[in-house]
Amino acid sequence: MSMDVIHKNQPNVDILKKLASYFGTSVDYIIEHTDIKQPLNKLLDTTLTSREGELLNLFRDLTEEKKKLIAIGVLMGLKQR
């Protein structure tokens, strides 16, 4: 298959940007480069403290198994309120 055929089926960057804007997400999410639906600029507009951001980054670096264990621990802790 030639490269010309492949490129005819792919939207250009301007179309991807318009789609991302319309759906309120990022181009990376549309092209399945990330599973984070909210664009980075909207994430940065949140009210996370620097410590919360640091914890979030540490959490993202964990294995899926460790993330599940932490989630269970948090849920158990919230139930004991």
N, C-alpha and C positions, 0 to 999 in steps of 0.2 A: 504494500500500500504506500503510495507516495505521500510526502508531507503536505502537498497541496490539498489532498482529499481530507486529511485530518484537520487542517486549519479551517476548512469551510464549515465544519460542524461545531466550532467553538466560538462563543461570543467574544467580542473584543473587550478590552479593559473598560472602555466607556460604558458599555452596556452592563457589565458586571457592577460597576460603581452605581449606576442608576438602579439596578435591581436591589443592591444592598441598601441604598438609601430608602427605596420604596418599602422594603420589608423591615427596615430598622435593624439591620444586622451588618456584618462585615463581609467583604469579598472573600476573606479566608474561610468564613463559615459556608458561604455559597459553594465554593469550590472544594469543600470538605477537607480543607487544610487544618481546621480546628473544629472542636465540638463545642466551643464557647460561642453561643449565639449573639450575645451582646458585644457590640464593638468596643475596642479598647478605650476609645475616648469617653464612652459612656461609663465604663467601669472605673475610669480614673476620676470621673465626676462624683462618685459615691462618697460617702462620708467615712471611709475607712481611715483609721488612724495608721500611723506608720507601723506600729506594732501589729495591728491586724493584717496589714499588707505583708509584713514579714512572715507571720504565721501562715497566711494563705500560700505564699510561695513555698514555704517548707512543706506544707501539706501536699501541694501539687507534685513535689519531688518524690513522695512516698510511693511504694508499690500499692497496687489495688487492694491487696490483703490487709496491709497496714491501715489504709484509708477506711476499710470496713470496720476494723477493730476500733479505731478512733471514733467513728460514727456511733457504734454501739455504746462505747463508753460515754459519749456526750449524751445520748438519749437516756441512758440509765441515770446519769447525773441530773438531768432535767426532771426526771420522774420523781426524784427524791426531794424536790423542793418543798 
